[in-house]
């Protein structure tokens, strides 16, 4: 069952598990198979398997704010760097907007292979009020796909309540276990 921001206006809420049989539309699978899997296999160097596929939605005047976070691992943990190295090259994710001027994604460049800084940890503990000075806004248009390592410091951020509708997905190397998203 879909959740709605405004059902009468046709504005869906965030949708998870879009490859689940109850929500699956063949067009999604065809698009991923024809246009995306080859890129992911090239980036990971072999066969991949689906790990995550959904749609981040906002609009109708409702904002979208997600705190700074890491998707995998625990920021500040003693083994954080070992965990980042272990997962490096095993998972790739993408963001593909389906609405124009989608600028909801903020990311800290280069953060995927180094331990978290004290500022990053403090920002994540501060919830949506936390700020990271090194964070940048990523602007995408329909037809763009941003492929990235699965573990930088990102946040979803669209406080204006406009129309960011983005398909986020992740694939792992076929031989690696699927992990839960942070």
C-alpha positions in Angstrom: 0.0 0.0 0.0 1.4 3.4 -1.0 1.6 6.3 1.4 0.7 9.7 0.0 1.7 13.3 0.7 -1.4 14.3 -1.3 -3.3 11.5 -2.9 -5.7 13.7 -4.8 -2.8 15.6 -6.4 -0.9 12.4 -7.1 2.0 13.2 -4.9 3.4 10.0 -3.4 5.4 9.7 -0.2 8.8 8.0 0.1 8.5 4.5 -1.4 10.8 1.7 -0.3 11.3 -1.8 -1.7 10.2 -1.0 -5.2 11.4 -4.4 -6.4 9.0 -6.1 -4.0 6.4 -8.2 -5.9 3.5 -6.2 -4.4 5.0 -2.9 -5.7 7.0 -4.1 -8.7 6.4 -2.6 -12.1 8.1 -4.3 -15.0 9.3 -0.9 -16.3 11.6 -0.5 -13.3 13.2 -3.9 -13.8 13.6 -3.2 -17.6 15.2 0.2 -17.0 17.6 -1.2 -14.4 18.4 -4.2 -16.6 18.9 -2.2 -19.8 20.4 1.1 -18.6 21.9 0.6 -15.1 23.2 -2.9 -14.4 26.0 -2.7 -17.0 27.3 0.5 -15.4 27.2 -1.0 -11.9 28.9 -4.2 -13.1 31.6 -2.1 -14.7 32.1 -0.1 -11.5 32.2 -3.2 -9.3 34.1 -5.4 -11.7 31.6 -8.3 -12.0 28.1 -9.5 -11.5 25.9 -7.6 -9.1 22.7 -8.1 -7.1 20.1 -5.7 -6.1 20.4 -4.3 -2.6 18.1 -1.3 -2.4 15.6 0.4 -4.7 13.1 3.1 -3.8 11.9 6.6 -4.5 12.5 9.6 -2.3 9.6 12.0 -2.6 8.6 15.4 -1.4 6.5 18.2 -2.6 3.1 19.6 -2.1 4.6 22.1 0.3 6.1 19.3 2.6 9.8 19.5 3.1 12.3 16.7 3.1 15.1 16.8 5.7 17.4 13.9 6.6 20.3 14.3 9.0 23.9 13.8 8.0 24.7 10.1 8.3 26.7 7.1 7.0 24.8 4.3 5.3 27.1 1.6 6.4 29.3 1.4 9.6 29.2 3.4 12.7 30.8 6.8 12.7 33.6 7.1 15.3 33.8 3.4 16.0 37.2 1.9 16.7 37.0 -0.2 13.5 35.5 2.5 11.3 38.4 2.8 8.9 38.7 -1.0 8.6 34.9 -1.2 7.9 35.2 1.5 5.2 38.1 -0.3 3.5 36.3 -3.7 3.7 33.2 -2.3 2.0 35.1 -0.2 -0.6 34.5 -1.6 -4.1 31.8 -4.0 -2.9 28.8 -1.8 -3.2 27.8 1.1 -5.5 24.7 3.2 -5.3 23.0 5.7 -7.6 20.6 8.5 -7.5 18.5 9.3 -10.6 16.0 12.2 -10.5 12.7 12.0 -12.2 11.7 15.6 -11.4 13.6 18.7 -12.8 15.9 20.7 -10.6 16.3 17.9 -8.0 18.9 19.3 -5.6 18.0 17.3 -2.4 21.4 15.5 -2.1 24.2 16.9 -0.1 27.5 15.0 0.3 30.9 15.4 1.8 33.4 14.7 -1.1 36.1 12.2 -0.2 34.5 11.1 3.0 34.0 7.5 1.9 37.5 6.3 2.6 38.5 8.0 5.8 37.3 8.0 9.4 34.6 10.4 10.4 35.7 13.8 11.7 34.5 15.2 15.1 32.5 17.8 13.2 30.7 15.0 11.1 29.9 13.0 14.2 28.6 16.0 16.0 26.5 17.0 13.0 24.9 13.5 12.9 24.1 13.6 16.6 22.5 17.0 16.1 19.8 15.6 13.8 18.5 17.8 11.0 20.0 20.9 12.6 23.6 19.5 12.2 25.9 21.2 9.6 29.1 20.0 8.0 31.1 22.8 6.4 32.6 20.5 3.7 29.2 19.4 2.5 28.2 20.3 -1.1 24.9 20.3 -2.9 24.5 17.9 -5.8 22.2 19.2 -8.6 20.8 16.6 -11.0 18.3 16.8 -13.8 16.1 14.0 -15.2 18.3 11.7 -17.3 21.3 12.2 -15.0 22.5 9.4 -12.8 25.0 9.9 -10.0 26.9 6.7 -9.2 28.8 6.8 -5.9 30.5 4.8 -3.3 27.9 3.6 -0.8 29.5 5.2 2.3 30.2 8.9 2.1 28.6 11.4 4.5 25.3 12.3 2.8 22.0 13.9 3.8 18.8 14.4 2.0 17.8 18.1 2.1 15.0 19.9 0.4 13.4 22.2 3.0 11.4 24.2 0.4 8.9 21.5 -0.1 9.3 21.5 -3.9 9.3 18.5 -6.1 12.3 16.3 -5.6 11.5 12.8 -6.8 14.6 10.7 -7.0 15.2 7.0 -7.5 17.9 5.8 -5.1 19.3 2.3 -5.6 22.2 0.2 -4.6 23.8 -3.0 -5.9 26.5 -5.1 -4.2 28.9 -7.6 -5.8 27.0 -10.8 -6.2 29.2 -12.7 -3.7 28.7 -10.1 -0.8 25.9 -10.2 1.7 23.2 -7.6 1.4 23.4 -5.2 4.4 20.7 -3.1 5.9 20.7 0.6 5.0 21.7 2.9 7.9 
